[in-house]
Amino acid sequence: ESHGKACAKGSLTFPLLSDSDGSVSEAYGADLKIPLLGSFSDRQTFVIDSSGTVREHWLERDGSMANVKAIGPGSHVQQVLDALDKLG
């Protein structure tokens, strides 16, 4: 429900994903298993086109993901917007 509201508020034309059971994280190799602490989703962003192909991928811990707390030029938000613009 909250994702639907966010899409409406931001005029997004694509769905946002909430991976509560971790199955999508596991399928994309984004799950992070830490002994004694359990399983978590590693902070990653994927841009997936309408045919299901991963077009862009950023991983916070490898440095490919720009600042996630900033907005504007040089931010991760801008990285994603630029990738979406390339898709058309």
C-alpha positions in Angstrom: 0.0 0.0 0.0 2.8 2.5 0.9 4.6 1.7 -2.4 1.4 2.5 -4.3 1.1 5.8 -2.5 4.7 6.6 -3.3 4.2 5.8 -7.0 1.1 8.0 -7.1 2.8 10.9 -5.3 5.9 10.7 -7.5 3.9 10.1 -10.7 5.9 6.9 -11.2 4.9 4.7 -14.1 6.6 1.6 -12.8 6.1 -0.6 -9.7 8.2 -0.4 -6.6 9.2 -3.7 -5.0 9.0 -4.8 -1.3 10.8 -8.1 -0.9 9.5 -9.1 2.5 10.4 -12.8 2.2 13.8 -12.2 0.5 13.0 -14.3 -2.5 13.8 -11.6 -5.0 17.0 -10.6 -3.2 18.1 -14.2 -3.4 17.2 -14.5 -7.1 19.3 -11.5 -8.0 22.2 -12.4 -5.7 21.5 -9.5 -3.4 21.0 -11.4 -0.3 23.7 -11.1 2.3 24.1 -13.9 4.8 26.0 -13.1 8.0 26.6 -16.0 10.4 24.8 -15.6 13.7 22.9 -12.5 12.4 20.9 -14.2 9.6 20.0 -13.1 6.1 19.7 -9.5 4.9 19.3 -7.7 1.6 22.5 -6.0 0.6 21.8 -2.4 -0.5 21.6 -2.7 -4.3 19.6 -1.0 -7.0 18.6 -2.6 -10.2 17.0 -1.0 -13.3 15.1 -3.7 -15.1 13.5 -3.1 -18.5 10.1 -4.2 -19.6 11.4 -7.5 -20.9 12.9 -8.3 -17.5 16.5 -7.6 -18.5 18.8 -6.0 -15.9 20.0 -2.8 -17.6 21.9 -1.2 -14.7 23.1 -2.4 -11.3 24.7 -0.6 -8.4 26.0 -2.1 -5.2 26.7 0.1 -2.2 29.7 -1.9 -0.8 31.7 -2.0 -4.1 31.5 1.8 -4.6 29.4 1.8 -7.7 26.5 3.4 -5.9 26.8 7.2 -5.5 25.7 8.9 -2.2 22.3 7.5 -1.3 21.6 10.3 1.2 22.1 13.1 -1.3 19.7 14.5 -4.0 20.8 16.1 -7.2 24.0 15.9 -9.3 26.3 13.2 -8.1 23.6 11.4 -6.1 22.4 7.8 -6.5 19.0 9.2 -7.3 20.5 11.0 -10.3 22.3 7.8 -11.3 19.0 6.0 -11.4 17.2 8.8 -13.2 19.9 9.0 -15.9 19.7 5.2 -16.4 15.9 5.5 -16.8 16.3 8.3 -19.3 18.6 6.0 -21.4 15.8 3.4 -21.5 13.5 6.0 -23.1 
